[in-house]
């Protein structure tokens, strides 16, 4: 049995829209994608925070390697990488990933998603949609 402690969700972009796109910055710079706060009450151990992210991207030039990262309070807790092509019909993608943060201390924690392009001379844009959600639950002892 689990008990819900908190939940948060944000949807900065609700649809695919190339006219309102922005370019993912070249590493080591990072582009901010979305952020949510999650509150963990006192005496809520053990716990876990389930995080789900979806980001619509478009390959513009070359084959970019995009590193997505999730931070809690500025500390990286998860990362994944996705190749994004720009040729032919393989231009638009929705990248979805899930992460789990276990035994988070009591307090309010800011979770942030970023993206960075690891490949020189390529371009990948965020075109939407973007969604980021978190669910904190108290788990069994």
C-alpha positions as CSV (number, residue, x, y, z in Angstrom):
1,X,0.0,0.0,0.0
2,X,1.3,3.5,-0.8
3,X,0.0,6.9,0.3
4,X,0.1,9.9,-2.1
5,X,2.2,12.7,-0.6
6,X,2.1,15.3,-3.4
7,X,1.7,15.7,-7.1
8,X,2.6,18.4,-9.6
9,X,2.4,18.8,-13.3
10,X,3.2,21.5,-15.9
11,X,2.6,21.7,-19.6
12,X,4.5,24.7,-20.9
13,X,3.6,23.8,-24.5
14,X,0.3,22.0,-25.3
15,X,0.8,21.3,-28.9
16,X,3.3,21.0,-31.8
17,X,4.1,24.5,-33.1
18,X,7.3,25.0,-35.1
19,X,6.6,28.8,-35.2
20,X,7.2,29.0,-31.5
21,X,10.2,26.7,-31.3
22,X,13.5,27.3,-29.6
23,X,16.9,25.7,-30.4
24,X,18.5,23.3,-27.9
25,X,21.8,24.8,-26.8
26,X,25.1,23.2,-27.5
27,X,26.7,21.4,-24.5
28,X,28.0,22.3,-22.0
29,X,25.2,25.0,-22.0
30,X,21.7,23.7,-21.2
31,X,18.3,24.7,-22.3
32,X,15.6,24.7,-19.6
33,X,12.6,22.7,-20.6
34,X,10.3,22.6,-17.5
35,X,10.2,22.7,-13.7
36,X,7.9,21.5,-10.9
37,X,7.9,21.6,-7.1
38,X,7.3,18.5,-5.0
39,X,6.7,18.7,-1.2
40,X,7.7,15.8,1.0
41,X,6.1,16.0,4.5
42,X,7.9,15.1,7.7
43,X,7.9,11.4,8.7
44,X,7.4,10.2,5.1
45,X,10.2,7.7,4.7
46,X,10.5,5.5,2.7
47,X,9.2,7.3,-0.3
48,X,9.6,7.7,-4.0
49,X,8.9,10.5,-6.6
50,X,7.9,9.2,-10.0
51,X,8.7,11.7,-12.7
52,X,7.5,11.6,-16.3
53,X,8.7,13.9,-19.1
54,X,7.6,14.3,-22.8
55,X,9.3,16.8,-25.1
56,X,8.4,17.4,-28.8
57,X,11.6,18.0,-30.8
58,X,12.5,18.5,-34.5
59,X,15.8,17.8,-36.2
60,X,16.8,20.8,-38.3
61,X,20.4,20.0,-39.3
62,X,22.4,16.8,-39.1
63,X,21.8,14.1,-36.5
64,X,21.9,15.7,-33.1
65,X,22.5,13.7,-29.9
66,X,20.3,15.3,-27.2
67,X,21.1,14.7,-23.5
68,X,18.1,15.2,-21.3
69,X,18.7,15.7,-17.6
70,X,16.5,15.9,-14.5
71,X,17.8,17.8,-11.5
72,X,16.5,18.0,-7.9
73,X,17.6,21.2,-6.2
74,X,20.4,21.6,-8.7
75,X,21.8,18.1,-8.3
76,X,21.5,15.8,-11.3
77,X,19.4,12.7,-10.5
78,X,18.8,11.2,-14.0
79,X,19.9,11.6,-17.6
80,X,19.2,10.0,-20.9
81,X,20.2,10.6,-24.5
82,X,18.3,10.5,-27.8
83,X,19.5,10.8,-31.4
84,X,17.4,13.2,-33.5
85,X,17.6,13.1,-37.3
86,X,16.8,15.9,-39.7
87,X,16.6,14.2,-43.1
88,X,13.6,12.7,-44.9
89,X,10.5,11.9,-42.9
90,X,12.4,11.5,-39.6
91,X,12.3,15.0,-38.4
92,X,9.7,15.2,-35.6
93,X,9.9,13.2,-32.4
94,X,8.2,13.1,-29.0
95,X,10.8,12.0,-26.5
96,X,9.3,10.5,-23.4
97,X,11.1,9.2,-20.4
98,X,10.4,8.3,-16.8
99,X,12.7,8.6,-13.7
100,X,12.3,7.6,-10.1
101,X,13.8,9.5,-7.1
102,X,13.9,7.4,-3.9
103,X,13.9,8.4,-0.2
104,X,13.8,12.1,-0.7
105,X,14.2,14.1,2.5
106,X,11.3,16.2,3.9
107,X,10.8,19.7,2.4
108,X,9.9,21.3,-0.9
109,X,12.1,20.2,-3.8
110,X,12.4,21.8,-7.2
111,X,12.7,19.3,-10.1
112,X,14.0,20.7,-13.4
113,X,14.4,19.2,-16.9
114,X,17.1,20.4,-19.2
115,X,18.3,19.5,-22.7
116,X,21.7,20.0,-24.4
117,X,22.9,19.1,-27.8
118,X,26.1,17.0,-27.6
119,X,26.9,17.1,-31.4
120,X,28.7,19.9,-33.1
121,X,27.3,21.4,-36.3
122,X,23.8,20.0,-35.8
123,X,20.6,21.7,-34.7
124,X,17.6,20.4,-32.9
125,X,14.6,22.6,-31.9
126,X,12.0,22.1,-29.2
127,X,8.6,22.4,-31.0
128,X,6.2,21.0,-28.4
129,X,4.3,19.7,-26.8
130,X,6.1,19.7,-23.4
131,X,4.8,18.1,-20.3
132,X,6.5,17.3,-16.9
133,X,4.7,15.6,-14.0
134,X,5.7,14.2,-10.6
135,X,4.0,12.0,-8.1
136,X,5.4,11.6,-4.6
137,X,4.2,8.5,-2.6
138,X,5.1,7.0,0.8
139,X,6.0,3.4,0.3
140,X,6.0,0.4,2.7
141,X,8.6,0.2,5.4
